[in-house]
Amino acid sequence: MTDRPRRAPTGAAVLQPHITSAITEAVLDELAAQGYGRLSMEAVAKRADVSKSALYRRWPSKQDMVIAVLSEFSVPLAEIPDTGSLRGDLLETLRAVHDWLTHPRFATILPDLTAEAARNPTLAAAIAATIGEPRRALGAATLRRAINRGELPTNLNLELALDLTAAPIYWRLTVRQAPIEPTYLDQLVDHILRALGAHTAPPS
């Protein structure tokens, strides 16, 4: 018997980028409007004008969908170019953290997601693995560049340094809900440089 050529997969099996993009926007909109607890696959599908099966072809559950979308949004924002100096790198890092935390939708999503993660250890672990750890790895690479340039001590505690870099902006914006004045990030960089024992002086 002659073997017949196999048929190519139907279009339904192909993940179309424009549909994925529409779903991504819908997830962010639903998270900002409803919060994680009340978000549903049905609501996302309706907002994106797709079938629920389009969602399940991409992610097996609501949590997987939300984490994937937030990771795709959050991690690239932590990719900082090498400016050639520790001060320049830190300033770009702080600006990126500021832009992340003040994004119109994410600024609403983050407090709700943080509260939800405190009640849901599985969600908290997923956020740490797919968002927190990749972002910290990018930040650690920035600090290691400074160590290699001789701008930071070789025995620098990277974990504490990473906390010190991001925490002040998070505290000011999310906890205190205070404004960021035009000179705040420059002043914060100078304080962080001193706290890290940097072998470089800020410009006069």
BELSULVEN-V775826 format. One record per residue. N is the residue number from 0. PHI is phi in radians with two decimals (999 if undefined). Layout:
# BELSULVEN-V775826
N PHI
N PHI
This chain:
# BELSULVEN-V775826
0 999
1 -1.35
2 -1.23
3 -1.50
4 -1.12
5 -1.24
6 -1.33
7 -1.20
8 -1.00
9 -1.24
10 -1.06
11 -1.12
12 -1.52
13 -1.68
14 -1.46
15 -1.40
16 -1.00
17 -1.19
18 -1.28
19 -1.04
20 -1.11
21 -1.12
22 -1.15
23 -1.00
24 -1.10
25 -1.17
26 -1.09
27 -1.10
28 -1.13
29 -1.18
30 -1.06
31 -1.17
32 -1.50
33 -1.99
34 1.49
35 -1.13
36 -1.07
37 -1.68
38 -1.19
39 -2.31
40 -1.09
41 -1.07
42 -1.16
43 -1.11
44 -1.07
45 -1.13
46 -1.14
47 -1.44
48 1.05
49 -2.34
50 -1.44
51 -1.06
52 -1.10
53 -1.12
54 -1.26
55 -1.25
56 -1.22
57 -1.75
58 -2.44
59 -1.36
60 -2.69
61 -1.04
62 -1.05
63 -1.06
64 -1.10
65 -1.11
66 -1.11
67 -1.10
68 -1.16
69 -1.21
70 -1.16
71 -1.09
72 -1.36
73 -1.48
74 -1.15
75 -1.04
76 -1.19
77 -1.64
78 -1.43
79 -1.80
80 -1.21
81 -1.34
82 -1.48
83 1.71
84 -2.53
85 -1.10
86 -1.08
87 -1.10
88 -1.11
89 -1.14
90 -1.12
91 -1.13
92 -1.11
93 -1.12
94 -1.08
95 -1.16
96 -1.10
97 -1.05
98 -1.12
99 -1.12
100 -1.31
101 -1.79
102 -0.98
103 -0.89
104 -1.51
105 -1.18
106 -1.07
107 -1.48
108 -1.22
109 -1.03
110 -1.03
111 -1.13
112 -1.16
113 -1.09
114 -1.13
115 -1.14
116 -1.13
117 -1.13
118 -1.68
119 -2.27
120 -1.03
121 -1.16
122 -1.13
123 -1.04
124 -1.14
125 -1.17
126 -1.11
127 -1.09
128 -1.27
129 -1.80
130 -2.12
131 -1.08
132 -1.15
133 -1.07
134 -1.15
135 -1.18
136 -1.10
137 -1.16
138 -1.13
139 -1.12
140 -1.10
141 -1.11
142 -1.19
143 -1.14
144 -1.05
145 -1.16
146 -1.10
147 -1.14
148 -1.44
149 1.43
150 -1.56
151 -2.25
152 -1.13
153 -1.20
154 -1.68
155 -1.00
156 -1.41
157 -1.10
158 -1.10
159 -1.15
160 -1.12
161 -1.16
162 -1.07
163 -1.14
164 -1.24
165 -1.63
166 -1.06
167 -1.04
168 -1.22
169 -1.04
170 -1.08
171 -1.19
172 -1.40
173 -1.59
174 -1.52
175 -1.37
176 0.94
177 -1.74
178 -1.28
179 -1.78
180 -1.23
181 -0.96
182 -1.68
183 -1.08
184 -1.14
185 -1.11
186 -1.15
187 -1.13
188 -0.99
189 -1.10
190 -1.15
191 -1.15
192 -1.02
193 -1.17
194 -1.14
195 -1.47
196 1.20
197 -1.14
198 -1.59
199 -2.67
200 -1.83
201 -1.12
202 -1.08
203 -1.35
